[in-house]
Amino acid sequence: MTVRVAAVGTGRWGGTLADAAGRGTGLSIIACTSRSPEKRAAFAKTYGCRDLPTLDAVLADREVEGVLITTPHSAHAEHVVAAAGAGKHVFVDKPFTLTAADARRATEACRRAGVMLAVGHQRRKQAASRALKHLLDEGALGRVAQIEGNFSADYGFSSTLTTQMWRGHRAEAPGGSMTNLGIHHVDTYQYFLGPIARVTAFSRRVALTNVPIDDVTSILFEFASGSVGYLGTSWVHANRTATITLHGTEAQAWHESDGARLFLARRGQAERKELPLTPVDAVVEELAEFARCVRDGARPEVSGEEGTANIAVLEAIVQSAESGHAVDVQRSR
């Protein structure tokens, strides 16, 4: 049974999700809405769906069973709560919200309404992530001492990144590229090693001139397990960067090429070796999971609780960068 959904947001990532939805996910895009009539019309023509003028129109449509939310970050909480109130299942892109309080509010709204809530953190579903998680679970790395990674892009050089677009406003990008890039690695880090307990962050504007947003952020992590870690994220790398490395007492592992390649070096080995992986489309996987959960009433892997845990870390990162001090991650308030 196909789950009928509406795209709420018709920008670049809205199109990416719509493309993926058509690759055997069990979702059918039947409607769309956004603030731009031109973008709505173009999206509707491309994907053969109805163009609805407002979110209210989407939520009032009885044919729509669920929504795919890719609106500005600051709007996520209100849009999730509104969708839940209308009885619509929710898939919301990361970051779930911008504050942990809003994340908890949105999660509770979906729980009370009895609707499915999934948060778009597809990178834990990448082939390298799944294989590395298996190695961790079987103890192949021994005691993990450190995790380090970088998730960055060249968005800062785009001529479209201006204060005329929502991504060009500081309020939509606390912690700089943490909101649209680094937050993914936070989810993957916690998937691998469990809860992050404390952070120390530094965020600066070193190259951007057209928008007043920090373009480089560096964070140190302390995990509840005792492991420590580092994450770098930026909008002004010359090229896209997406890597994670784990250093254990028995082996080290390198997660590279946007999750398509994994290398391992066991203790005493002079050279790292590439492990065979079966390619996956992680975006298709997360949307297919959302459809299954709607149909079967199962719990998605990244539900509101996991999404909230990631936002609690984001909030601590922003507070640390602003205060210059280490900040404990608040799991509940």
PAPAVEX-232329 format. One record per residue (C-alpha): y, z negated, x negated; residue in three letters. Coordinates in steps of 0.05 Angstrom, whole numbers, padded with zeros to 5 digits, always signed. Each point is the difference from the previous one (the first is absolute). Example, Ala and Ser with C-alpha at 12.3 -4.5 7.8 and 13.67 -1.06 7.14 Angstrom:
BEGIN
-00090-00156-00246ALA
+00069+00013-00027SER
END
This chain:
BEGIN
+00000+00000+00000MET
+00067+00022-00029THR
+00056-00051-00003VAL
+00065+00029+00025ARG
+00060-00021-00043VAL
+00074+00014-00007ALA
+00036+00007-00066ALA
+00060-00047-00001VAL
+00039+00029-00058GLY
-00004+00073-00020THR
+00021-00002-00073GLY
-00042+00017-00062ARG
-00052-00054+00009TRP
-00003+00010+00074GLY
-00021+00071-00015GLY
-00050-00023-00052THR
-00033-00045+00051LEU
+00000+00055+00052ALA
-00032+00048-00049ASP
-00053-00052-00018ALA
-00012-00017+00074ALA
-00023+00072+00011GLY
-00055-00006-00053ARG
-00054-00033+00041GLY
+00029-00069+00010THR
-00012-00007+00074GLY
+00075-00001+00014LEU
+00039+00051+00040SER
+00076+00006-00007ILE
+00024+00013+00070ILE
+00074-00020-00005ALA
+00055-00016-00050CYS
+00069-00031-00003THR
+00054-00012-00052SER
+00075-00008-00004ARG
+00011+00074-00018SER
-00010+00050+00057PRO
-00008+00056-00051GLU
-00055-00037-00038LYS
-00035-00019+00065ARG
+00000+00072+00024ALA
-00026+00026-00066ALA
-00054-00053-00004PHE
-00022+00014+00073ALA
-00005+00074-00015LYS
-00040-00011-00064THR
-00050-00047+00030TYR
-00002+00026+00071GLY
+00022-00065+00032CYS
+00053-00021+00050ARG
+00071-00016-00024ASP
+00023-00066+00032LEU
+00073-00022-00008PRO
-00009-00075-00012THR
-00050-00054-00018LEU
+00007-00026+00071ASP
-00024+00068+00025ALA
-00060-00003-00045VAL
-00017-00071+00022LEU
+00006+00019+00073ALA
-00047+00059-00008ASP
-00067-00018+00030ARG
-00037+00053-00040GLU
+00021-00032-00066VAL
-00052-00052-00022GLU
+00029-00017-00068GLY
+00058+00014-00048VAL
+00006+00019-00073LEU
+00064-00034-00024ILE
+00037+00030-00061THR
+00070-00021+00018THR
+00050-00034-00047PRO
-00027-00064-00030HIS
+00049-00046+00035SER
-00022+00028+00068ALA
-00075-00012-00008HIS
-00002-00070+00030ALA
+00038+00018+00063GLU
-00040+00064+00010HIS
-00066-00036-00009VAL
+00020-00055+00049VAL
+00024+00052+00051ALA
-00064+00040-00006ALA
-00043-00061+00009ALA
+00041-00019+00062GLY
-00016+00068+00029ALA
-00074-00008-00015GLY
-00002+00053-00054LYS
-00044-00007-00062HIS
+00039+00001-00065VAL
-00007+00033-00067PHE
+00062-00017-00042VAL
+00014+00027-00069ASP
+00014-00048-00057LYS
+00041-00041-00011PRO
-00024-00034+00063PHE
+00068-00034+00007THR
+00053-00026-00048LEU
-00010-00074+00012THR
-00061-00043+00010ALA
+00030-00031+00063ALA
+00006+00069+00031ASP
-00071+00018-00023ALA
-00028-00062+00034ARG
+00040+00014+00063ARG
-00026+00072+00004ALA
-00071-00022-00014THR
+00003-00053+00055GLU
+00029+00050+00050ALA
-00060+00046-00011CYS
-00049-00058+00004ARG
+00030-00024+00066ARG
+00000+00070+00028ALA
-00072+00013-00022GLY
+00018+00064-00036VAL
-00025+00024-00067MET
+00047-00007-00060LEU
-00012+00036-00066ALA
+00047+00004-00060VAL
+00002+00062-00044GLY
-00027-00024-00067HIS
-00048+00057-00014GLN
-00002-00007-00075ARG
-00054-00054+00001ARG
-00044+00054+00032LYS
+00008+00047-00060GLN
-00064+00017-00038ALA
+00021-00038-00062ALA
+00021-00061+00041SER
-00067-00004+00036ARG
-00040+00009-00064ALA
+00041-00051-00037LEU
-00006-00050+00056LYS
-00076+00008-00003HIS
+00001-00013-00075LEU
+00042-00063+00011LEU
-00045-00025+00056ASP
-00063+00008-00043GLU
+00033-00035-00059GLY
+00000+00059-00047ALA
+00069-00016-00027LEU
-00016-00074-00011GLY
+00060-00046+00009ARG
+00062+00042+00013VAL
+00056-00025-00043ALA
+00054+00051+00015GLN
+00018+00057+00046ILE
+00056+00048-00015GLU
+00025+00062+00033GLY
+00057+00047+00015ASN
+00016+00039+00062PHE
+00063+00043-00008SER
+00028+00067+00018ALA
+00058+00047-00013ASP
+00033-00009+00068TYR
+00065-00023-00032GLY
+00013+00071-00026PHE
-00004+00031+00070SER
+00065+00029+00026SER
-00019-00025+00070THR
+00001-00073-00021LEU
+00070-00019+00023THR
+00033-00053+00042THR
-00004+00049+00058GLN
-00075-00013+00006MET
-00030-00067+00018TRP
-00039-00006-00065ARG
+00066+00001-00037GLY
+00021-00068+00027HIS
-00015-00064-00037ARG
-00020-00037+00064ALA
-00057+00049+00009GLU
-00025-00006-00072ALA
+00001-00073-00022PRO
-00031-00004-00069GLY
+00015+00074-00010GLY
-00063+00042+00000SER
-00042-00061+00017MET
+00007+00018+00074THR
-00027+00071-00002ASN
-00042-00001-00064LEU
-00014-00067-00032GLY
-00021-00032+00065ILE
-00063+00044-00002HIS
-00020-00031-00067HIS
+00013-00070+00028VAL
-00052+00015+00054ASP
-00049+00029-00051THR
+00010-00059-00047TYR
-00015-00050+00055GLN
-00060+00043+00022TYR
-00027-00006-00070PHE
+00018-00071-00021LEU
+00019-00039+00062GLY
+00066-00034+00019PRO
+00061+00004-00045ILE
+00029-00070-00005ALA
+00064+00008-00040ARG
+00046+00054-00026VAL
+00055+00011-00049THR
+00039+00064+00010ALA
+00056+00040-00032PHE
+00034+00058+00037SER
+00055+00044-00028ARG
+00038+00065+00010ARG
-00005+00037-00066VAL
+00005+00074+00018ALA
+00016+00012+00074LEU
+00072+00019+00012THR
+00000+00029+00071ASN
-00026-00061+00038VAL
+00012-00075-00011PRO
-00074-00017-00007ILE
-00038-00033-00057ASP
-00044+00054-00031ASP
-00045-00041-00046VAL
-00038-00063+00018THR
-00047-00040-00044SER
-00042-00059+00026ILE
-00046-00052-00031LEU
-00053-00029+00046PHE
-00041-00064+00001GLU
-00062+00004+00044PHE
-00031-00058+00036ALA
-00064+00015-00039SER
+00036-00013-00066GLY
+00006+00072-00022SER
+00068+00027-00019VAL
+00030+00070+00007GLY
+00057+00048-00006TYR
+00028+00056+00044LEU
+00053+00051-00017GLY
+00031+00046+00053THR
+00057+00049-00004SER
+00034+00059+00033TRP
+00023+00031-00066VAL
-00063+00014-00039HIS
-00001+00071-00028ALA
-00067+00010+00036ASN
-00040-00035+00054ARG
-00039-00059-00028THR
-00058-00035+00035ALA
-00045-00043-00044THR
-00035-00067+00002ILE
-00037-00033-00058THR
-00044-00062+00004LEU
-00018-00040-00062HIS
-00062-00043+00007GLY
-00042-00041-00048THR
-00059+00049+00006GLU
+00035+00066+00012ALA
+00066+00035+00011GLN
+00013+00052+00054ALA
+00054+00054+00008TRP
+00017+00026+00070HIS
+00037+00066-00010GLU
+00021+00067+00029SER
+00021-00029+00067ASP
-00067-00033+00009GLY
-00041+00062-00015ALA
-00026-00023-00069ARG
-00029-00065-00026LEU
-00016-00018-00072PHE
-00040-00060-00026LEU
-00008-00031-00070ALA
-00050-00056-00005ARG
+00008-00054-00053ARG
-00015+00028-00068GLY
+00008+00073+00020GLN
+00049+00039-00043ALA
+00013+00053+00052GLU
+00011-00004+00075ARG
-00045+00042+00044LYS
+00017+00036+00065GLU
-00041-00021+00060LEU
-00022+00053+00052PRO
+00037-00005+00066LEU
-00008+00034+00067THR
+00068+00028+00021PRO
+00030-00028+00064VAL
+00062+00013+00042ASP
+00026-00071+00007ALA
+00052+00017+00054VAL
-00054+00033+00042VAL
-00044-00060-00011GLU
+00052-00050+00024GLU
+00017+00041+00063LEU
-00074+00009+00016ALA
-00009-00075-00007GLU
+00058-00012+00048PHE
-00031+00047+00051ALA
-00068-00035-00006ARG
+00032-00068+00008CYS
+00037+00022+00063VAL
-00064+00027+00030ARG
-00047-00056-00021ASP
+00046-00061-00002GLY
-00015-00012-00074ALA
+00050-00030-00049ARG
+00033+00047-00049PRO
-00005-00015-00074GLU
+00075-00007-00007VAL
+00022-00034+00064SER
+00063-00040+00014GLY
-00026-00059-00041GLU
-00010+00041-00063GLU
+00065+00036+00012GLY
+00036-00067+00007THR
-00031-00026-00064ALA
+00029+00061-00037ASN
+00069-00011+00031ILE
-00001-00073-00020ALA
-00008+00024-00072VAL
+00056+00052+00009LEU
+00046-00054+00027GLU
-00015-00045-00060ALA
+00014+00058-00047ILE
+00068+00013+00032VAL
+00018-00074-00003GLN
-00021-00005-00073SER
+00040+00061-00020ALA
+00062-00028+00035GLU
-00007-00071-00026SER
-00027+00013-00070GLY
-00055-00052+00011HIS
-00074+00000+00014ALA
-00015-00004+00074VAL
-00063-00025+00036ASP
-00029+00047+00051VAL
+00006-00032+00069GLN
-00062+00014+00041ARG
+00026-00034+00062SER
+00064-00033+00024ARG
END
